[in-house]
Amino acid sequence: MATLRWHAVCPGGEKIHLACVLPPSKWLAVEHTHDFYECFLVERGHGRHLVSGEEFPLYPGELHFIRPEHSHGFKSGRAEQLCFTNIAFKASLVEAIRRRHSYPHPVWKAGCGPQAIVLNQHQSQQFVGLVSEVAASPRESVDAAYFLLGLRRLLRPITKGAVDSNLPA
């Protein structure tokens, strides 16, 4: 099984990597591991997520989270026209952010398998907005941290009627 290395994906020293993946009509990306964290949003089409030898369907609106030790890959057929946005992060940065700010879901939690969350339309728009902002950045640590904190905020459950008592009246 292949292992992808951060320094090969981002040889210029970037701390965050963004890619819009529009695979050919029939595609197989063999299972692999990597030494970085990754998430991907299925934007359109359908495909299969290969995880530890099993196959799971991919649907639009799903945001998937992959830890470095997870084994995964992708597969799509002729009529499925899979398209997803992939974001990868240097492992040390994700771990530093997670130490300071817990995520509201078990995404990237040690000991858990790959996680998937179905985003609503508003969350999908927020995610695309974060990607757009970071795409135009130099992709330094501050840009990756901005994205990760925005992602954490996007995943936070919204409590109706909640008021922050630290805000001025």
TORKOL-4160 file (C-alpha; in steps of 0.2 Angstrom, whole numbers, padded with zeros to 4 digits, m for minus):
169
<pt num="1" X="0000" Y="0000" Z="0000"/>
<pt num="2" X="0007" Y="0017" Z="m0005"/>
<pt num="3" X="0010" Y="0031" Z="0008"/>
<pt num="4" X="0008" Y="0049" Z="0003"/>
<pt num="5" X="0020" Y="0061" Z="0011"/>
<pt num="6" X="0017" Y="0079" Z="0015"/>
<pt num="7" X="0033" Y="0085" Z="0008"/>
<pt num="8" X="0029" Y="0077" Z="m0008"/>
<pt num="9" X="0011" Y="0084" Z="m0009"/>
<pt num="10" X="0017" Y="0102" Z="m0004"/>
<pt num="11" X="0036" Y="0103" Z="m0009"/>
<pt num="12" X="0035" Y="0122" Z="m0007"/>
<pt num="13" X="0032" Y="0121" Z="0011"/>
<pt num="14" X="0013" Y="0125" Z="0011"/>
<pt num="15" X="0004" Y="0121" Z="0027"/>
<pt num="16" X="m0013" Y="0117" Z="0018"/>
<pt num="17" X="m0016" Y="0109" Z="0001"/>
<pt num="18" X="m0032" Y="0112" Z="m0009"/>
<pt num="19" X="m0037" Y="0102" Z="m0024"/>
<pt num="20" X="m0053" Y="0101" Z="m0035"/>
<pt num="21" X="m0054" Y="0083" Z="m0040"/>
<pt num="22" X="m0064" Y="0079" Z="m0056"/>
<pt num="23" X="m0059" Y="0062" Z="m0060"/>
<pt num="24" X="m0061" Y="0053" Z="m0077"/>
<pt num="25" X="m0077" Y="0045" Z="m0081"/>
<pt num="26" X="m0071" Y="0028" Z="m0074"/>
<pt num="27" X="m0058" Y="0030" Z="m0061"/>
<pt num="28" X="m0049" Y="0020" Z="m0047"/>
<pt num="29" X="m0038" Y="0028" Z="m0034"/>
<pt num="30" X="m0031" Y="0014" Z="m0025"/>
<pt num="31" X="m0031" Y="0013" Z="m0006"/>
<pt num="32" X="m0017" Y="0023" Z="0002"/>
<pt num="33" X="m0011" Y="0031" Z="0019"/>
<pt num="34" X="m0003" Y="0047" Z="0022"/>
<pt num="35" X="0007" Y="0057" Z="0035"/>
<pt num="36" X="m0006" Y="0071" Z="0035"/>
<pt num="37" X="m0024" Y="0075" Z="0039"/>
<pt num="38" X="m0037" Y="0077" Z="0025"/>
<pt num="39" X="m0055" Y="0081" Z="0022"/>
<pt num="40" X="m0065" Y="0081" Z="0007"/>
<pt num="41" X="m0082" Y="0087" Z="0002"/>
<pt num="42" X="m0092" Y="0078" Z="m0012"/>
<pt num="43" X="m0099" Y="0092" Z="m0023"/>
<pt num="44" X="m0108" Y="0082" Z="m0036"/>
<pt num="45" X="m0110" Y="0065" Z="m0043"/>
<pt num="46" X="m0108" Y="0048" Z="m0035"/>
<pt num="47" X="m0094" Y="0036" Z="m0032"/>
<pt num="48" X="m0087" Y="0024" Z="m0019"/>
<pt num="49" X="m0075" Y="0027" Z="m0004"/>
<pt num="50" X="m0063" Y="0013" Z="m0002"/>
<pt num="51" X="m0059" Y="0012" Z="0017"/>
<pt num="52" X="m0049" Y="m0002" Z="0024"/>
<pt num="53" X="m0054" Y="m0015" Z="0011"/>
<pt num="54" X="m0073" Y="m0010" Z="0011"/>
<pt num="55" X="m0083" Y="0001" Z="m0001"/>
<pt num="56" X="m0095" Y="0015" Z="0005"/>
<pt num="57" X="m0106" Y="0025" Z="m0007"/>
<pt num="58" X="m0101" Y="0044" Z="m0009"/>
<pt num="59" X="m0115" Y="0057" Z="m0010"/>
<pt num="60" X="m0116" Y="0075" Z="m0013"/>
<pt num="61" X="m0115" Y="0086" Z="0003"/>
<pt num="62" X="m0105" Y="0073" Z="0012"/>
<pt num="63" X="m0089" Y="0080" Z="0021"/>
<pt num="64" X="m0077" Y="0066" Z="0025"/>
<pt num="65" X="m0062" Y="0067" Z="0037"/>
<pt num="66" X="m0047" Y="0056" Z="0036"/>
<pt num="67" X="m0033" Y="0054" Z="0049"/>
<pt num="68" X="m0015" Y="0050" Z="0044"/>
<pt num="69" X="m0017" Y="0031" Z="0049"/>
<pt num="70" X="m0033" Y="0028" Z="0039"/>
<pt num="71" X="m0032" Y="0018" Z="0023"/>
<pt num="72" X="m0043" Y="0025" Z="0009"/>
<pt num="73" X="m0046" Y="0027" Z="m0009"/>
<pt num="74" X="m0059" Y="0031" Z="m0022"/>
<pt num="75" X="m0069" Y="0023" Z="m0036"/>
<pt num="76" X="m0081" Y="0029" Z="m0048"/>
<pt num="77" X="m0090" Y="0022" Z="m0064"/>
<pt num="78" X="m0094" Y="0029" Z="m0081"/>
<pt num="79" X="m0111" Y="0038" Z="m0077"/>
<pt num="80" X="m0107" Y="0044" Z="m0059"/>
<pt num="81" X="m0097" Y="0060" Z="m0063"/>
<pt num="82" X="m0089" Y="0062" Z="m0046"/>
<pt num="83" X="m0082" Y="0079" Z="m0041"/>
<pt num="84" X="m0075" Y="0083" Z="m0024"/>
<pt num="85" X="m0065" Y="0096" Z="m0016"/>
<pt num="86" X="m0050" Y="0089" Z="m0006"/>
<pt num="87" X="m0041" Y="0099" Z="0008"/>
<pt num="88" X="m0025" Y="0092" Z="0016"/>
<pt num="89" X="m0016" Y="0099" Z="0032"/>
<pt num="90" X="0001" Y="0096" Z="0039"/>
<pt num="91" X="m0002" Y="0084" Z="0054"/>
<pt num="92" X="0007" Y="0095" Z="0067"/>
<pt num="93" X="m0005" Y="0110" Z="0063"/>
<pt num="94" X="m0021" Y="0100" Z="0065"/>
<pt num="95" X="m0015" Y="0092" Z="0081"/>
<pt num="96" X="m0010" Y="0109" Z="0088"/>
<pt num="97" X="m0027" Y="0116" Z="0084"/>
<pt num="98" X="m0036" Y="0101" Z="0091"/>
<pt num="99" X="m0027" Y="0103" Z="0107"/>
<pt num="100" X="m0034" Y="0120" Z="0109"/>
<pt num="101" X="m0051" Y="0119" Z="0102"/>
<pt num="102" X="m0060" Y="0102" Z="0102"/>
<pt num="103" X="m0071" Y="0098" Z="0087"/>
<pt num="104" X="m0090" Y="0096" Z="0091"/>
<pt num="105" X="m0090" Y="0079" Z="0082"/>
<pt num="106" X="m0077" Y="0065" Z="0083"/>
<pt num="107" X="m0069" Y="0071" Z="0067"/>
<pt num="108" X="m0051" Y="0066" Z="0066"/>
<pt num="109" X="m0052" Y="0059" Z="0084"/>
<pt num="110" X="m0038" Y="0046" Z="0088"/>
<pt num="111" X="m0045" Y="0028" Z="0088"/>
<pt num="112" X="m0060" Y="0032" Z="0077"/>
<pt num="113" X="m0062" Y="0027" Z="0059"/>
<pt num="114" X="m0065" Y="0039" Z="0045"/>
<pt num="115" X="m0080" Y="0050" Z="0049"/>
<pt num="116" X="m0093" Y="0058" Z="0037"/>
<pt num="117" X="m0105" Y="0072" Z="0040"/>
<pt num="118" X="m0119" Y="0077" Z="0029"/>
<pt num="119" X="m0119" Y="0096" Z="0027"/>
<pt num="120" X="m0134" Y="0107" Z="0025"/>
<pt num="121" X="m0135" Y="0120" Z="0011"/>
<pt num="122" X="m0129" Y="0134" Z="0023"/>
<pt num="123" X="m0114" Y="0123" Z="0029"/>
<pt num="124" X="m0109" Y="0119" Z="0011"/>
<pt num="125" X="m0109" Y="0137" Z="0007"/>
<pt num="126" X="m0099" Y="0141" Z="0022"/>
<pt num="127" X="m0086" Y="0127" Z="0017"/>
<pt num="128" X="m0085" Y="0133" Z="m0001"/>
<pt num="129" X="m0082" Y="0151" Z="0006"/>
<pt num="130" X="m0068" Y="0145" Z="0017"/>
<pt num="131" X="m0060" Y="0135" Z="0002"/>
<pt num="132" X="m0061" Y="0151" Z="m0009"/>
<pt num="133" X="m0053" Y="0162" Z="0004"/>
<pt num="134" X="m0039" Y="0150" Z="0007"/>
<pt num="135" X="m0036" Y="0146" Z="m0011"/>
<pt num="136" X="m0032" Y="0165" Z="m0014"/>
<pt num="137" X="m0019" Y="0164" Z="0001"/>
<pt num="138" X="m0001" Y="0160" Z="0002"/>
<pt num="139" X="m0006" Y="0144" Z="0012"/>
<pt num="140" X="0004" Y="0148" Z="0027"/>
<pt num="141" X="0001" Y="0141" Z="0045"/>
<pt num="142" X="m0011" Y="0156" Z="0048"/>
<pt num="143" X="m0021" Y="0151" Z="0032"/>
<pt num="144" X="m0022" Y="0133" Z="0038"/>
<pt num="145" X="m0027" Y="0138" Z="0055"/>
<pt num="146" X="m0040" Y="0150" Z="0049"/>
<pt num="147" X="m0048" Y="0136" Z="0038"/>
<pt num="148" X="m0047" Y="0124" Z="0053"/>
<pt num="149" X="m0055" Y="0136" Z="0065"/>
<pt num="150" X="m0068" Y="0140" Z="0052"/>
<pt num="151" X="m0072" Y="0122" Z="0049"/>
<pt num="152" X="m0074" Y="0119" Z="0068"/>
<pt num="153" X="m0086" Y="0134" Z="0069"/>
<pt num="154" X="m0096" Y="0127" Z="0054"/>
<pt num="155" X="m0098" Y="0110" Z="0063"/>
<pt num="156" X="m0103" Y="0118" Z="0079"/>
<pt num="157" X="m0121" Y="0114" Z="0084"/>
<pt num="158" X="m0131" Y="0130" Z="0083"/>
<pt num="159" X="m0141" Y="0133" Z="0099"/>
<pt num="160" X="m0157" Y="0144" Z="0096"/>
<pt num="161" X="m0159" Y="0159" Z="0107"/>
<pt num="162" X="m0141" Y="0157" Z="0114"/>
<pt num="163" X="m0134" Y="0174" Z="0118"/>
<pt num="164" X="m0115" Y="0177" Z="0122"/>
<pt num="165" X="m0115" Y="0186" Z="0139"/>
<pt num="166" X="m0098" Y="0194" Z="0135"/>
<pt num="167" X="m0105" Y="0204" Z="0121"/>
<pt num="168" X="m0110" Y="0222" Z="0125"/>
<pt num="169" X="m0128" Y="0225" Z="0125"/>
